[in-house]
Amino acid sequence: MALRHHRSGELAKAEVRYREILAIDPNHSDSLHLLGVIAHQIGRNEQAIDLIGKAIALNDRVPAFHNNIGLALRAIGRLEDAVAHYTRGISLKPDFAEAYKNLGDVLKQQGKADAAMMQYQQVLLLKPDAVEIHNILGAALCERVLDLHAAPESDHVASGVAASHAFPARIGFPVLLDAHRFQFTSVH
């Protein structure tokens, strides 16, 4: 019943039910976890960390516990702790796309763009139709192309990318061209 209320967005009713379960069994890890999820959903992140932390203390082998505490940790700026929990969740469940995405978001927030892109690419291996991730990676590619355009010509030569291929100004938006990949043949 508690989970049904939670899933339907009736958070107050779900909270009451989780607390009823915890009154009977204070070590019910799922109820602690889900009560912590509600706390995060309504912006009480310190409480979320406390509750989900208790669930993890009871059972640290549940990937969702680590993912959700990571969300609350990130919300209060404890990024390194969030990274540790997302990484733990992934180690427990290597096909945990949501944790890879969340880890990528934190790494991006920390300015670790390459590491973040690796996590997003992992999401696409697991969920090739993840439109949001395609958008994130597309935006990252555009940023890189813009960075190449802004860098001095000597940087382009050093990286092996000609400035004219990095940003054709005549079209007005970043496009990465590789003239060697496209061969045009005439049709007779």
C-alpha positions, -999 to 999 in steps of 0.1 A, spaced: 0 0 0 28 24 9 46 18 -24 14 23 -43 8 57 -27 44 66 -34 43 56 -71 10 76 -75 26 107 -61 7 106 -28 38 113 -8 21 122 25 1 90 25 32 69 16 52 86 43 25 76 69 26 40 57 64 38 57 64 52 93 38 26 103 61 -1 90 91 13 108 71 15 141 67 -23 138 102 -29 124 127 0 129 152 -19 108 130 -23 77 156 -12 51 132 -7 22 110 16 43 140 36 55 152 39 20 118 49 5 111 73 33 145 88 25 135 90 -12 104 110 -2 125 133 20 147 140 -11 117 145 -33 104 172 -10 138 189 -5 147 175 29 181 162 17 198 160 51 170 138 63 171 118 31 208 111 37 202 101 72 174 77 64 190 61 33 223 60 52 205 38 78 191 16 51 227 12 36 240 4 71 215 -24 73 221 -37 37 249 -21 16 243 -44 -14 212 -27 -28 222 -5 -58 191 17 -56 201 27 -21 234 40 -33 219 58 -63 193 76 -43 216 87 -15 239 100 -43 210 122 -55 206 137 -20 243 141 -15 246 159 -49 217 182 -39 236 195 -9 269 198 -28 287 167 -14 298 157 -49 327 133 -39 304 114 -16 278 112 -44 305 99 -68 314 72 -43 278 60 -39 270 61 -77 302 41 -82 292 16 -55 258 12 -71 273 5 -105 297 -20 -90 267 -39 -75 247 -36 -107 269 -31 -138 239 -25 -161 225 3 -138 220 30 -165 205 55 -141 235 54 -119 259 59 -149 238 89 -159 238 104 -124 276 98 -121 281 115 -155 261 145 -142 282 149 -111 315 145 -130 303 171 -155 294 194 -126 329 189 -113 344 199 -146 355 164 -156 340 164 -190 359 135 -205 350 112 -175 314 124 -177 312 116 -214 325 80 -207 296 75 -182 270 89 -207 284 66 -234 279 37 -210 243 47 -206 239 45 -244 254 10 -245 227 0 -221 199 21 -235 206 31 -271 173 50 -273 181 73 -243 173 106 -261 184 128 -232 219 112 -233 221 117 -270 213 154 -264 239 157 -237 266 141 -258 256 163 -288 259 194 -267 293 183 -254 305 177 -290 293 212 -299 312 227 -269 343 209 -280 340 222 -315 335 257 -302 366 253 -280 386 241 -311 374 272 -330 383 295 -301 418 280 -297 447 294 -317 455 277 -350 486 262 -335 464 241 -311 444 228 -340 475 217 -359 488 201 -327 456 182 -322 454 172 -359 422 191 -366 423 218 -392 405 250 -381 384 250 -413 371 215 -404 364 224 -368 340 252 -373 328 263 -407 318 299 -400 298 302 -432 270 279 -418 269 296 -384 268 266 -361 294 240 -350 298 211 -374 327 187 -373 336 177 -408 359 150 -419 364 154 -456 382 121 -458 352 101 -446 329 113 -474 336 103 -509 313 115 -537 311 94 -568 291 103 -599 263 81 -609 262 72 -646 
